[in-house]
């Protein structure tokens, strides 16, 4: 049985919310209405990103008896915090909410989102790529529907690589990447292979190395920063840090970061398949210079992959119009709306779209005429091992910058930073009522 502490923890990642949380049912829903055929009325939707407004217009045209009131909530973190506030208050949550994949479990734990199997969502499994679908499941039931697929892939600036004498197509392993990093740094100035790695890409790349730092079994959590796969990845990153091959001054999503991507001084990104639109809009100066390839492997010939980010739609327990809410969620993720989202830059999660010849053959001017979708779709088909996120992922993400990023700045070793981080996560988990084994 979940403890009161644990319910509060999942609904509030920041301390100020913990004191406000009254219960763990997200405010309580009316009887769940699954009669989507007769759905009508108004629903409230919180989310972010491109293509949302166009998708809502298409939905309302196809479903004139349902109106969608949309609030753009800024970012994934902002949206999760807003839902946490609504859960703590016991009111004010939307009917449908967009969540980053990794945060879905914490809202399942406290009952803030509802099981979608009762609408028949469990029958949709074969229609989605395996990676994003697996992240929607808790105890075998889907609690959200994936909007996009987010396999980790390798972006590189061909113009910078050409200048450094690097053939991007020849980078097949992380050893190849290391050799390229030295050549890029030899250009001098602010040229680096990449910058400090933030939370989600760090976990995704460790995942690809076979790491399983978090294991969750009901109320029992194991945190293991000595995991073999993680240590392999950490040793590699430490070598890059020690040899001044990673730019410690730039953080992801900052103005300096986008500027460096535009001018090519940051030469590569290992990040999710959703990144092309962000590059086109945030680093427009790099048009024509960027390319995408499969993620480098630890052993040549392998095809190990992982997932980096991704978003999904869930229905909150506070919704009083669940039938209309599910009809909209299904339309945007699985129905005709999924195509509209893809047309506005969302990398799709449905197999139908991932296998569409027209989609695969699209050429991107930003990527020098490359058929980018073909590369990304191939990445989505690669095998992904099991990986678990903590049921208090928002807290873990918020503390990563404090505990781990200093290692990329040379203030401590990455191993020591992760030891500190593990203690932070274990202490928080224990305070919320979990039994935590910090190995």
N, C-alpha and C positions, 0 to 999 in steps of 0.2 A: 504494500500500500504506500502511496506517495505521502510524504510528510508535508505539513503546512509550509515548512521552510522551503522545501523543494519546489512546491507549486509557486511560491512567491518568487523564487530564484529564476524560474523559467520565464516568468512574466515581467521581470524587472532586472535588466542587466546593469543598471546604475543604482547606487545605494539609495538615492532619494526616493526612488519608486518603491523600494522594498517596504518602507514604512507605510505606504499608501495602499498596498494591495489588500483587498478585503477578502477575496476568495479566489479559487483557482479555476472557476468555470467560465471565465471571460465575460461574466455578466449574465450568463444563462440565455439559451435560445428558446424561442417558442418551439412548439412541436415542428420537427423538420418536415417541410413539405417537399416531396420528391416528384410531384406531378408537373414535370417540366412542359408537358404538352399544353397545359392550360395556364402557364405562367404569365403573369401580367403585373403591372405596377411599376414602382420606381425602386432602383437599387443604387447604393452608393459604392463607388469604387475608388480605392487609393492605389496609386502606382507611379511609375516614372518611365522615361525613355521615349524613343521615336516610334511613330506609327500608332500610338494609342488612340489619339483623337480620330484618325481615319478609320480605325477598326471599330470604334464606337459608332461612328456614322453608318458603317456597313451593317453593324448589328441591329441598330434601331430601324434601319430601312427594311431588314429582313424580319424584324420582330417589332412591328409598330405598337404593340400593346405593352412594351417594356421601355422605360426610359432610364438611361444611365447618367447619374450625377458623378462626374469625375473630378477628383482632386489630385493634382500633381504634388507628390510628397517629397520631391527633390532627389534623394538618393536611397539606396537600399537601407543604409544605417538610419537615415531619418525616418523612413517608413516603419522600420522595426521599432524604433523608439516611440513613434506616435501610437502604434498598436499597444505597446507596453503601457503607455499612459492610459489608453482607453480601457485596457484590461484591469489596471489598478483602480480606475475610477468605477468600473462596473458598468460603464455606458460609453457611447460615443464611437464605437468601432464601426467600420464600414461593413457592407455585406460581402464584398469581394476585396481581397487585398493581394498585392504583388509582394512576394517575399524572395529574398535571395535563397537559393536552394539550401545552403548550410544552416539557415536560421529556422527552417521549417520544423525540425525536431523539437526545439525549445517551446514552440507554440502548441505542438501536439501534447507535450508533457503536461502543460497546465490546462488543457482543454479549451484553448482559445480558438482553435480551428476544428472543423468537423470532418469526420470520416466520409470520403466521397464514394466509397464502395456502395453506399446505400442508394446512390444515383446511377449505379452501373459503371462507375469509372474504372473498376478493376478489370472490366472487359476490354479496356483500351490498351492494355499493356503491349500487345504485339504491334500496335500502330506507332509506338514511340521508340526512339533509339534507346538502347539498354542503359547507357550511362545516366542520362537525366531521369529516366523513369525510376531507376533504383533509388535515387535520392528522395523520391516522394514517399517511399514506403516506410511505415512504422508497424512492426508486428504483422507484416504482410499486407497491410491495407494502405491504399493511397489517400493521403491527406491534402494533396495539392496536384495540380496538373502542370507539367513543364511547358514553359513558353519557348525556351531556346535550348539548344545543345551547346555545351561549352568544353569540348575537348581542348586540352593544352596543346598549343602549336608554337612554331618557331617563326617569328617575323624578323627579317633583317633588311638593312638599308644597303641595297646593291651599290649605290654610288660610293658610300663610305667603304664598303668591302673592296670595290675596285681600286679605290685610292690606296687601300692598305695592302693590296695584292692577295686578297682572300677570295676564293671561289665559294660562294654561298651554297651552291648545290653539292659541294663536296663535304659539307659538314654532316656527317652521319652519326658521330658519337660525341660524348662530352669531352673526350680527349681532343677531338678535332676542334671543338668549341674553344677549349683552353688555348690551343695554338693560334686560333683566330683572334682571341682576346689579346694576346701579346702583340700581334701585328697591328691591331687597331690602336692599342695604347702607344705604340711606337710612333704614331702620327703626331703625338704630343698634344699640348693644350688641353682641351676638355674632352678629347676623344676617349671613349670607353666602350667596352662591349655591352655594358648595361649599367644600371644604377642599383642602389640599395633595393632589396626585394621585400615587398610588403606581405602582409599576412596570407592572403589567398594564393598568390603565385608561389610563395614559399612552401605552403602545404601541398599544393598541386605537384610541384617538382619533387618534393620529398616522397609523395605518394607514388610518382612514376618510378622512383628508386626502390619501391617495395616497402616503404615505411608505413607503420601502423602505430603512431604515437598515442592514439586514444582508442581504448576499447570499452564499450559500454554494454553492460549486461544487467538490464533492469536498473536497480538502484546502485549497482556496483560499477565503479569506473577505475580503469587502470591507465595511468599516464606513464609512458615509457620513452624518455628522451634518449635512452641508450639502445633503442631499437636498432637492429643491424642496418636496415635500409636508411633510416634517418642519419645514422652516423656516417654512412658512406656519402650521403649528400652533404652533410655538414663539413666533412673533411675537404670535399671538393670546393665548397664555397669559401672555406677558410683559406685555401690556397689562393683563390682569386683575390680575396681581401688582402692577404699578406703581401701579394705581389703588385698591389695597387692597380688591379685590373677591373675593379668595380668603382663607379663614381659614388662616393659617400655623401656628396653634398645635395643630391637631388632625390626627392621623394615622389612616388607615383601620384599622378593626378594634379600636381602643382603646375603653375604657369611655366616654371623653368623646365619641368619634365617635358611638357608639350613642345616647348621651344627647341629643346635638344633633339626631340624626335623629328621635328621639322627640318632642322639644319643638319641632322645626321651625326651629331656628336655623341648621341646615344645610339649605338649601331644595331642593337637587337632587343627583342622582347620575347620572352617565353611566357605566354599568357593565353587566355581563352579565345575561342573562335569568334566571340562577339566583338573582338577588337577592331576589325576593319573600319567600321563606321566611326569609332572614336578617333582613329588615326586620320581619317578623311576630314572630319570636322575640327579636331583639335590640333592637328599637325599638317595643315593644308600645304605648307611650304615643302613638304616631302613628297608631293605628288609626282608619280612616275619613278620614284626611287625605291620604294619598298617592295618586298616580295614575301611570300609565305611558304614554309616547308614543314615537313614533319618534325616533331620534337627529336633532338639528338638522343641516342640510346646509350646505355651503359655498356652494352656489348653489341658490336656491329651485327646487324642482321635481325636483332630483336624488334618487336613492334609494341613495346609497352607504352601505355598512355595513361592519362588521368583526366579528371575534370577540374576546371577552374571557374568557379562562380556559377553563373546561370541563375535564372529566375523562374518563378512559378506563381500560379494563382491558387489561392485557398479561400474557403468560405469561413467567415468567423462564426463563433458560437453565439454572438449577439445578433446575427442576422435574423430579421423577421420575414424575409422574403427569399427563402433558400432555393425555391424552385427557379425563380428568375435569376438568382445569383449563379446557380450551376449552369443554367442555359447560356449565360454570358461567358462564364469561365471556359466552358467546353467550346464555344464558338471561337474565342480568341486563341486557344491553345491547340485545338484539334480540328475545328471546323473551318469555314471559309475565312474567318478572321486570321487564322494562322498564315495564310498566304499574304494577306494585307500586311501583317507584321513583317514577314520576310521581305516584302517589296520595299520596306522602309529600313532595312538593314539588320533585322533580327536574324541570327543564324538559326534555322529551324530545328525542332526536335522530332518532328514526325518523319517517319521513313518515307512516306509518299513524297514529301518535298525534297528530302535528301537524295532521292533517286530520280527526281524529275530532270530529264535531259536538258530542258531549257534553262533550268536553274544552274545545273552543273556547267553548262557551256558559256555562261555569262562572263564577259571579259571586263576587267576593271582597269580604267585609265590610271587610277591612283597607283595601282600595282603594276604599271608598265604593260598593260594588256594581258596580264596573267589571268587564267581561269581559276580564280581564287576559291570559288565554292567547291570545285572539284577536289582541291587539296584538303579543304576543311571537312568535306564529307567523308573523304578517305580516313581522316583522323577520327571522325565520329564512329567509324566502323571498327577501330582497333580495340583490343581487349583492355578492360579496365578491372583491376583487382578490387577487392572489397576495401572500403575505407570508411571510417566513422568520424563524425564531428562530435564535439562535446555538446551536451544538451543545454549548455549555457554559452553557445557560440558567440553571441554578441559581446559578452564579457571578455572571452578569449581574444576576440578581434581587437577590442578596445585596449587591452593590456599589451598586445604584441609590440606596438610602437615604443612603449616605455621600457620593456624588458629585453627585446631582441634587436631592434634597430640600432642601438648603440654599438653592437658588435660589428655592424657593417661600417661604422664610423671609426673603428679601431680602438674603441674605449675598453673593450674586453674581448675575450675569445667568444666565438659563436657557441662553443660547448658550454662555457660558463653562463652565457646569456640564457641558453635553453634550460640549464639547471635552475636558474633563478625563475624563469618563466613557468617551469613545471611546478615549483613551490607555490607560486602565485595562484596557478590554476587549481592545484590540489587543495590549498587553504580555502579558496572560495567555494569549491565543490563540497568540502566537508562542512563549511558553515551553512550550506543550503540543505544539508541532510543526506547527502550521498556518502557512501562508503568508498573512499578514494585510496587506491594503492599507488603511491608515487615511487616507481622503481628506479 
